[in-house]
Amino acid sequence: MQEKKIGTIHKVLRFVASIFPLFIIAMVAAGIAIAYIIDRPDFAIRGLLVAVPAIFSAVFLSKMYRKDLGHDESLLKGISLNQRTAVLAFITLYLLSIVLLFLSTTRSWYYFATVTLIYVLILNQIFSKSSNANIILIELFLSTLNLIYSVTLKYPLYFGGTDIMSHMFLAEVTNLSGHVIPVDLSTFYSSFPLFHILNSEFSYLLGLDVPHSYFIGAGFIYSVLVIFIYYFLIKTTNNSTLALLSCLVYSVNSTVIYYGMYMITRTIAYAGFIVILYLLYKKDANGHGFVYQGLAVLVTLFVVLVHQVSAAQIAIVLFLLLFCERILSSEKYVNGTYLSLFSAMFIGYWFYFANVFVEELLQSRSNLQFYEEFQIKDTVQIGYEWIYIIQHLDISVFLFFALIGIGYLLWDRIKADKRNYVDYLSVFALFALLTLVLYIPTPIQTLWQTMTLFRFDRFMLLISPFMAFAMAAGIYLLFNYLSNSGKKPVWLVVISVLLAVFVFTSVLYSGPESKGFLSDPVRKYFTSDEIEGFNHFMDHVDSGSELHSDYNVDRFFIQENFSRSKEFGLPFFNSYLISDVEEIPTYYGYVIIRQKQFLNGGIYFGGDSSNYIYDSEDGNDAAMSSSLSKYDKIYSNSGVDLYR
């Protein structure tokens, strides 16, 4: 029976692997055709980001299938790079990157170029004869920490998607009270309090205020994950070079970098997920993992209590991993019993202890109007196609290598059957293939229903380690294939250049400086002048006052009146968005205008349904001036004007 099952899998896999290059080309052609059929040629232009690398990868795969590429990592160690020299070069570049951070008010081109050189150096260390896994892991940890702290500790207040500010306030309340936040402050997070407890502990242990301890502690936790990922992969691949390449790609992945800076509840839940993977795949000397699975249950409890919906999404990822494992591997790491317990824990907690959250969740997604027709996300606009391609060149580089890695590993699995040997690499390859549509630009990523209503965008972080593995496998196998030509140093230079493009684009467009390079003109951080203006407002205005401002300032003043506000001496305000500039004279209370940001790029205003950028172009500055009387101005600095 088992032999029959293996034979069936063998046939299916042979068919999938053999047509994979043709399937890639067919999907590219179909995507371009559909774009013109629905009269959205801009989709076809955006699709070039996927189409071009996909076609090149198909060409290389068709040639690589003709050769039996071994997995002996010693074959790739052809670079004579002195370890001491490499470490000194890393230290020099690392210190230079820190100096460059201090020499400019923002991260400069020189900083991004230096970081790119650091990662190219690490790539060459991995392929060198003297490579040392421990040294490379330390370098990757420090480089990740550099990328995170270069934003969160450099700028006065980086807020990213603005949730950081509300979490800081909830952590402050937790720190002051020594208890879980009251229900009347947040019905959602009173049932999921561990993130705010964690940040309160950071503040206590470090002896710092919540904002600084928040970023320091979160950045350190996130950077350590690269070490867990290495040991998770080395267990399954038994290939240090491939595991190190995966960690290299992972640490500089744009999604990973973004969430390293934007550390919120779902990000710390992801950290728990990585630890769970490490524990599930770890076994003792006798091949048993009972103790580690027991520890995984404890981490599961942490994940359930730290964020509302991450546990459900993690369960889906684990189920897909279990599915791929049962099909292709004789090794069983993802235990079905554990997965059942995982699901029972979060479902039971949802319905018995966090029922208010479940009710609001169901109500918010049960409106039939949401499903009447497909809606394209507001960010997918006609006229920005080439800008979009420039901003996402890292996706093209990733896809080129990832498709090669996925395609060849599935093909190699057929020969593994002939050798009566099961290679776990194919499990990750199949998983990456099944989830690739959630990671690269596809119709799924253009729809409001999938990406906003059902938050498919959050899967990108959960599957990022497996996508990093797929790309690393592509680099590993392609370098192996090209090295057979006898020009190993030349091809390493080519791969280094492609990696440099990947790193530079990832680092640049995942950070808040990208507004100066064809991106969103609205800053993702507040300046020191703006923070000074906000503090002046809180110190001199009575609690309960009305405040009208732009979207990002409105998200800063999220301090609500709750049962213990007066006890802790916390100010609170009734904060509102400016829906229309012409209505400002009719507002009561106070108005805050970030004048410098208004002139230098614009600020987000908006009504109930959407936000729009209001800037100084097209006469908007005159409209702003006519709505605000200079006699009403009660405070001003170079960043903020406050009107009453």
C-alpha positions in Angstrom: 0.0 0.0 0.0 2.8 2.4 0.9 4.7 1.5 -2.3 1.5 2.3 -4.3 1.2 5.6 -2.5 4.8 6.5 -3.3 4.3 5.5 -6.9 1.3 7.7 -7.3 3.1 10.7 -5.7 6.1 9.9 -7.9 4.0 10.1 -11.1 2.2 13.3 -10.0 5.4 15.0 -9.0 7.1 13.9 -12.2 4.3 15.5 -14.2 4.3 18.8 -12.1 8.1 19.1 -12.3 8.3 18.3 -16.0 5.8 20.9 -17.0 6.8 23.5 -14.5 8.8 25.7 -16.9 6.0 25.6 -19.5 3.4 26.3 -16.7 5.4 29.4 -15.7 5.3 30.8 -19.3 1.7 29.9 -19.7 0.7 31.7 -16.5 2.6 34.8 -17.6 0.9 34.8 -21.0 -2.5 34.3 -19.4 -2.0 37.1 -16.9 -1.0 39.6 -19.6 -4.0 38.5 -21.8 -6.5 38.9 -18.9 -5.2 42.4 -18.1 -6.1 43.6 -21.6 -9.4 41.7 -21.6 -10.5 43.6 -18.5 -9.2 46.8 -20.0 -6.5 47.3 -17.4 -3.2 47.5 -19.4 -1.5 48.9 -16.3 -1.9 45.4 -14.8 0.1 44.0 -17.7 2.9 46.6 -17.1 2.9 45.7 -13.4 3.0 42.1 -14.4 6.4 42.6 -16.0 7.7 42.5 -12.5 6.7 38.9 -12.4 6.8 37.9 -16.1 10.4 38.8 -16.9 12.1 36.9 -14.0 9.6 34.0 -14.5 10.6 33.5 -18.1 14.3 33.6 -17.3 13.9 31.1 -14.5 11.9 28.8 -16.9 14.8 28.9 -19.4 17.4 28.1 -16.8 15.2 25.3 -15.3 14.8 23.6 -18.6 18.6 23.4 -18.9 19.2 22.5 -15.3 16.8 19.5 -15.5 19.4 17.8 -17.8 22.0 17.7 -15.1 22.2 16.0 -11.8 23.2 18.7 -9.4 24.6 17.3 -6.2 23.9 18.9 -2.8 27.5 18.6 -1.6 28.1 22.0 -0.2 31.9 21.6 -0.4 31.6 21.9 -4.2 30.6 25.5 -3.8 33.3 26.5 -1.4 35.6 27.8 -4.1 36.4 31.3 -2.8 39.6 31.8 -1.0 38.6 34.5 1.5 40.6 34.8 4.7 38.3 34.7 7.7 40.1 37.3 9.7 40.2 39.7 6.7 36.5 39.2 6.1 35.6 39.8 9.8 37.7 43.0 9.8 36.0 44.1 6.6 32.6 43.5 8.1 33.5 45.5 11.3 34.8 48.4 9.1 31.7 48.5 7.0 29.4 48.1 10.1 31.1 51.0 11.9 31.0 53.1 8.8 27.2 52.5 8.5 26.8 53.7 12.1 28.9 56.8 11.4 26.8 57.6 8.4 23.6 57.4 10.5 25.0 60.2 12.7 26.2 62.4 9.9 22.7 62.9 8.4 19.2 63.7 9.7 17.9 60.8 7.7 19.3 57.6 6.4 21.3 58.5 3.2 22.2 56.8 0.0 25.6 56.2 1.4 24.1 54.3 4.3 22.0 52.1 2.0 25.1 51.4 -0.2 27.1 50.5 2.8 24.5 48.0 4.0 24.4 46.5 0.6 28.1 45.9 0.7 27.8 44.3 4.1 25.4 41.7 2.7 27.4 41.1 -0.4 30.4 40.5 1.9 28.4 38.0 4.0 27.4 36.2 0.8 31.0 35.8 -0.3 31.8 34.6 3.3 29.2 31.9 3.0 30.7 30.6 -0.3 34.3 30.8 1.0 36.4 27.8 2.1 36.9 29.3 5.5 33.3 30.1 6.3 32.2 29.8 9.9 28.5 29.5 10.6 28.7 31.0 14.1 30.5 34.1 12.8 28.1 34.6 9.9 25.1 34.2 12.2 26.5 36.9 14.5 27.0 39.2 11.5 23.5 38.6 10.3 22.1 39.3 13.8 24.1 42.6 14.0 23.1 43.6 10.5 19.4 43.0 11.2 19.7 45.0 14.5 21.4 47.8 12.5 18.5 48.0 10.0 15.9 48.1 12.7 17.6 50.5 15.1 18.6 52.8 12.2 15.0 53.7 12.0 13.3 53.1 15.4 16.1 54.8 17.4 17.2 57.4 14.9 13.9 59.1 14.2 12.1 60.9 17.1 9.0 58.6 16.6 8.7 56.1 13.8 5.0 55.0 13.5 4.8 53.0 10.3 1.2 52.0 9.9 0.3 54.1 13.0 -0.6 51.1 15.3 2.6 51.6 17.2 1.2 54.7 19.0 -1.8 53.0 20.4 0.2 50.1 21.6 2.6 52.4 23.3 -0.3 54.0 25.2 -1.7 50.6 26.2 1.8 49.6 27.4 2.0 52.8 29.4 -1.3 52.1 31.1 -0.2 48.5 31.9 3.1 49.9 33.2 1.4 52.4 35.5 -1.3 50.1 36.8 0.6 46.8 37.0 -2.5 45.1 35.7 -4.1 44.1 32.4 -5.7 47.2 30.8 -9.3 47.8 31.7 -12.1 46.5 29.4 -13.5 50.0 29.0 -10.2 51.1 27.5 -10.0 48.4 24.8 -12.4 45.5 24.5 -10.0 43.8 22.1 -6.7 44.0 23.9 -8.0 43.5 27.4 -8.4 39.8 26.4 -5.0 39.8 24.6 -2.7 41.6 26.9 0.7 39.9 26.7 2.3 42.3 24.2 1.6 45.3 26.5 2.8 43.3 29.5 6.0 42.5 27.7 6.7 46.1 26.8 5.9 47.2 30.4 8.5 44.7 31.6 11.0 46.1 29.1 10.5 49.5 30.5 10.9 48.2 34.1 14.0 46.1 33.3 15.8 48.8 31.2 14.9 51.7 33.4 13.6 53.7 30.4 10.3 55.2 29.4 8.0 53.0 27.3 8.7 54.5 23.8 12.5 53.8 24.1 12.2 50.5 25.8 9.5 49.5 23.3 11.8 49.8 20.3 15.0 48.5 22.0 13.4 45.3 23.4 11.3 44.6 20.3 14.3 45.1 17.9 16.5 42.7 19.9 13.8 40.0 20.0 13.2 40.3 16.3 16.9 40.1 15.4 17.4 36.9 17.4 14.9 35.1 15.2 17.5 34.7 12.5 19.4 32.3 14.8 16.2 30.2 15.5 15.6 30.0 11.7 19.1 28.8 11.0 18.8 25.9 13.5 15.3 25.1 12.3 16.6 24.8 8.7 19.9 23.0 9.5 17.9 20.3 11.2 15.8 19.6 8.1 18.3 20.4 5.3 21.5 19.1 6.9 23.2 21.8 4.8 24.9 24.7 6.6 25.5 26.7 3.4 21.9 26.5 2.3 20.7 27.4 5.8 23.0 30.4 6.0 21.9 31.6 2.6 18.3 31.3 3.7 19.1 33.4 6.8 20.9 35.9 4.6 18.0 36.3 2.3 15.5 36.3 5.2 17.2 39.0 7.1 17.1 41.5 4.2 13.7 40.6 2.9 11.6 43.8 2.6 8.6 42.3 4.5 10.9 41.1 7.3 12.7 44.5 7.5 9.4 46.4 7.6 7.9 44.4 10.4 11.2 44.6 12.3 10.7 48.3 12.5 6.9 48.1 12.8 6.9 45.8 15.8 3.3 45.4 16.9 1.2 42.5 18.3 1.0 40.4 15.1 4.8 40.8 14.8 5.5 39.4 18.2 3.0 36.6 17.6 5.1 35.8 14.5 8.2 35.6 16.7 6.3 33.0 18.8 5.6 31.1 15.6 9.3 30.9 14.7 10.1 29.5 18.1 7.3 27.0 17.7 8.8 25.8 14.4 12.2 25.5 16.0 10.7 23.4 18.9 8.6 21.2 16.6 11.6 20.3 14.4 14.0 19.8 17.3 14.6 16.2 18.7 16.8 14.7 21.3 19.6 12.2 20.8 17.1 9.3 20.7 15.0 11.0 18.0 12.2 12.0 20.3 10.7 15.5 20.6 8.1 15.1 23.4 9.8 17.6 25.7 10.2 20.2 22.9 6.6 19.7 21.8 5.6 20.4 25.4 7.5 23.6 25.3 5.8 24.4 22.0 2.4 24.2 23.8 3.6 26.9 26.2 4.7 29.1 23.4 1.3 28.5 21.7 -0.4 29.9 24.8 1.8 33.0 24.4 0.7 33.3 20.7 -3.0 33.0 21.6 -2.8 35.7 24.3 -0.6 38.2 22.4 -2.7 38.8 19.3 -6.3 38.2 18.3 -6.2 36.5 14.8 -2.5 35.5 14.3 -3.2 32.1 15.9 -5.8 31.2 13.3 -3.4 32.2 10.5 -0.5 30.3 12.0 -2.8 27.2 12.2 -3.4 27.5 8.5 0.3 27.7 7.8 1.0 24.7 10.0 -1.7 22.7 8.3 -0.3 23.4 4.9 3.2 22.4 6.2 1.7 19.2 7.6 0.0 18.5 4.3 3.2 18.9 2.3 5.1 16.8 4.8 2.7 13.9 4.7 2.8 13.8 0.9 6.6 14.0 0.4 8.5 13.0 3.5 8.9 10.0 5.7 10.1 12.4 8.5 7.2 13.6 10.6 7.9 16.9 12.4 4.6 18.7 12.4 2.5 16.6 14.7 -1.2 16.3 14.0 -2.0 16.0 17.7 -0.2 19.2 18.4 -1.9 21.0 15.5 -5.3 19.9 16.9 -4.4 21.1 20.4 -3.1 24.4 18.9 -6.5 24.9 17.1 -8.5 23.9 20.2 -6.6 26.4 22.4 -7.2 29.5 20.3 -10.8 28.6 19.3 -11.7 27.7 22.9 -10.2 31.0 24.2 -11.9 33.0 21.5 -15.4 31.7 22.3 -15.2 31.3 26.1 -13.0 34.2 27.2 -12.8 36.6 24.3 -16.4 36.4 23.0 -16.7 40.1 22.7 -13.8 40.1 20.2 -15.4 37.3 18.2 -18.8 39.1 18.0 -17.2 42.3 16.7 -15.0 40.3 14.3 -18.0 38.5 12.8 -20.2 41.6 12.7 -17.4 43.6 10.9 -17.1 41.0 8.1 -20.7 39.9 7.7 -21.9 43.0 5.8 -23.1 41.7 2.4 -22.2 45.0 0.7 -18.5 44.0 1.1 -19.1 41.1 -1.3 -21.3 42.5 -4.0 -18.4 43.2 -6.3 -14.6 42.9 -6.3 -12.9 46.1 -5.2 -9.4 47.1 -6.3 -7.2 48.5 -3.5 -6.9 52.3 -3.5 -3.1 51.9 -3.7 -3.3 50.2 -7.1 -3.7 53.3 -9.2 -3.4 53.8 -13.0 -0.4 55.9 -13.9 2.0 54.6 -11.3 3.0 51.3 -13.0 6.7 52.0 -13.7 7.1 53.6 -10.3 5.7 50.4 -8.8 8.2 48.3 -10.8 11.1 50.3 -9.6 10.0 50.1 -6.0 9.6 46.3 -6.2 12.7 45.2 -8.1 13.6 43.0 -5.2 10.5 40.9 -6.0 11.8 40.3 -9.5 15.2 39.1 -8.1 13.5 37.0 -5.5 11.1 35.4 -8.0 13.9 34.5 -10.4 15.8 32.5 -7.8 12.8 31.2 -6.0 11.2 29.6 -9.1 14.5 27.9 -9.9 14.8 26.6 -6.3 11.2 25.4 -6.2 11.2 23.8 -9.7 14.5 22.0 -9.3 13.9 20.7 -5.8 10.6 19.2 -7.0 12.4 17.7 -10.0 15.2 16.4 -7.8 12.6 14.7 -5.6 11.8 12.3 -8.4 15.4 11.0 -8.4 15.2 10.8 -4.7 12.5 8.2 -5.0 14.7 6.2 -7.3 17.4 6.2 -4.7 14.8 5.2 -2.1 15.7 8.4 -0.3 13.3 11.1 0.9 14.6 14.6 0.8 12.9 17.1 3.1 13.9 19.9 0.8 11.0 19.1 -1.5 8.6 19.6 1.4 9.6 23.3 1.7 9.6 23.6 -2.1 6.0 22.4 -2.4 5.0 24.6 0.5 6.6 27.6 -1.1 4.9 26.8 -4.4 1.4 26.5 -2.8 1.8 29.8 -0.9 3.7 31.8 -3.5 0.5 33.5 -4.7 0.2 35.1 -1.3 3.7 36.6 -1.5 4.2 38.0 -5.0 2.1 40.5 -7.0 -1.0 38.6 -8.1 -4.7 39.4 -8.4 -5.1 38.3 -4.8 -2.9 41.3 -3.7 -4.9 43.8 -5.7 -8.3 43.1 -4.1 -9.6 45.0 -1.1 -11.6 42.0 0.1 -8.6 39.7 0.4 -5.9 42.0 1.5 -7.8 44.4 3.8 -11.0 42.7 4.8 -9.5 39.2 5.4 -5.9 40.4 6.0 -4.2 38.1 3.6 -1.3 40.6 3.7 -0.4 39.2 7.1 0.4 35.8 5.6 3.4 37.4 3.9 5.4 37.6 7.2 4.4 34.1 8.3 5.6 32.5 5.1 8.7 34.7 4.7 11.2 32.1 6.1 10.0 29.6 3.6 10.2 32.1 0.8 13.7 33.0 1.9 14.6 29.3 1.7 13.2 29.0 -1.8 15.3 32.0 -3.0 18.3 30.6 -1.2 17.8 27.2 -2.8 17.7 29.0 -6.2 21.0 30.8 -5.5 22.6 27.6 -4.3 21.5 25.5 -7.2 22.1 28.1 -9.9 25.6 28.8 -8.6 26.2 25.0 -8.6 25.0 24.7 -12.2 26.9 27.7 -13.5 30.1 26.7 -11.6 30.3 23.6 -13.8 31.4 25.9 -16.6 34.7 26.4 -14.8 34.1 30.2 -14.2 33.1 30.1 -10.6 34.4 33.5 -9.6 32.7 35.2 -12.6 29.3 33.7 -11.7 29.7 34.6 -8.1 30.1 38.2 -9.2 26.9 38.0 -11.2 25.0 36.5 -8.3 26.5 39.1 -6.0 25.3 41.9 -8.3 21.7 40.4 -8.3 21.8 40.1 -4.5 23.0 43.7 -4.3 19.9 44.9 -6.3 17.7 42.8 -4.0 19.3 44.2 -0.8 19.4 47.8 -1.9 15.7 47.8 -3.1 14.5 45.9 -0.1 16.2 48.2 2.4 15.3 51.4 0.6 11.7 50.9 0.0 10.8 49.2 3.3 11.9 52.3 5.3 10.5 55.7 5.8 12.9 57.5 3.5 11.4 56.1 0.3 9.2 59.2 -0.1 12.2 60.9 -1.7 12.5 58.1 -4.2 9.2 57.8 -6.1 7.1 56.7 -3.1 4.5 57.9 -0.7 5.2 61.6 0.0 3.8 61.4 3.5 6.5 60.7 6.2 6.1 57.6 8.4 7.7 59.3 11.4 7.2 62.5 13.4 10.1 65.0 13.7 11.4 66.4 17.0 9.6 69.7 16.3 6.3 67.9 15.8 6.7 65.9 19.0 7.5 69.1 20.8 4.3 70.7 19.5 2.2 67.7 20.5 3.7 67.7 24.0 2.9 71.5 24.3 -0.7 70.7 23.4 -1.0 68.0 26.0 0.7 70.1 28.7 -1.4 73.2 28.2 -4.8 72.1 27.0 -7.5 70.7 29.3 -8.4 67.0 29.1 -11.5 66.3 27.1 -10.9 69.1 24.6 -11.7 68.6 21.0 -8.8 68.3 18.6 -9.0 68.3 14.8 -6.0 67.2 12.7 -4.7 65.0 9.9 -4.8 61.2 10.0 -1.4 60.5 11.5 -1.8 63.2 14.2 -5.2 61.8 15.0 -3.6 58.4 15.5 -1.1 60.0 17.9 -3.8 61.4 20.1 -5.5 58.1 20.9 -5.6 58.7 24.6 -9.1 57.9 25.6 -11.0 58.6 28.9 -11.3 55.4 30.8 -12.1 54.4 34.4 -8.5 55.1 35.7 -7.4 58.1 33.6 -7.6 60.6 36.5 -5.9 58.1 38.9 -2.9 57.9 36.6 -2.9 61.5 35.6 -3.2 60.6 31.9 -4.6 63.3 29.6 -7.4 62.4 27.2 -8.9 64.1 24.2 -11.7 63.9 21.7 -9.7 63.6 18.5 -11.2 64.0 15.1 -10.1 63.9 11.5 -10.3 67.0 9.3 -12.8 65.9 6.7 -12.6 69.0 4.6 -10.3 72.0 4.9 -13.2 74.4 4.1 -15.0 73.2 7.2 -12.2 74.1 9.6 -13.8 77.5 10.6 -16.9 75.6 11.8 -14.9 73.3 14.2 -14.9 73.7 18.0 -11.8 73.2 20.1 -8.3 73.1 18.6 -6.7 72.4 15.2 -3.2 71.1 14.6 -1.6 71.6 11.2 1.8 70.1 10.4 2.7 73.0 8.2 6.2 71.8 7.1 4.9 68.3 6.1 2.0 70.0 4.3 4.5 72.0 2.2 7.0 69.2 1.7 4.8 66.4 0.6 1.3 66.6 2.0 -0.7 65.3 4.9 -3.5 62.8 5.0 -7.0 64.2 5.5 -10.2 62.3 4.9 -13.7 61.4 5.7 -15.2 58.2 7.1 -14.5 56.0 4.1 -11.1 57.0 2.9 -8.1 59.3 3.3 -6.6 61.7 0.7 -3.4 63.6 0.5 -3.8 67.4 0.9 -0.7 69.3 -0.2 0.5 72.7 -1.2 0.0 72.2 -5.0 -3.0 73.3 -7.1 -3.8 76.2 -4.8 -4.4 74.1 -1.8 -2.1 76.3 0.3 -4.5 79.3 -0.4 -7.5 77.2 0.7 -5.6 76.3 3.9 -4.6 79.9 4.6 -8.2 81.1 4.1 -9.5 78.5 6.6 -7.1 79.3 9.3 -6.9 82.8 10.8 -3.5 84.0 12.0 -5.3 85.5 15.0 -6.4 82.1 16.2 -2.9 80.7 16.2 -1.8 80.0 19.8 1.4 78.1 19.2 3.9 77.6 16.4 7.3 76.0 15.7 9.0 74.9 12.5 6.9 71.7 12.4 3.5 72.4 14.0 0.9 75.2 14.1 -1.8 75.0 16.8 -5.0 77.0 16.4 -7.9 77.5 18.7 
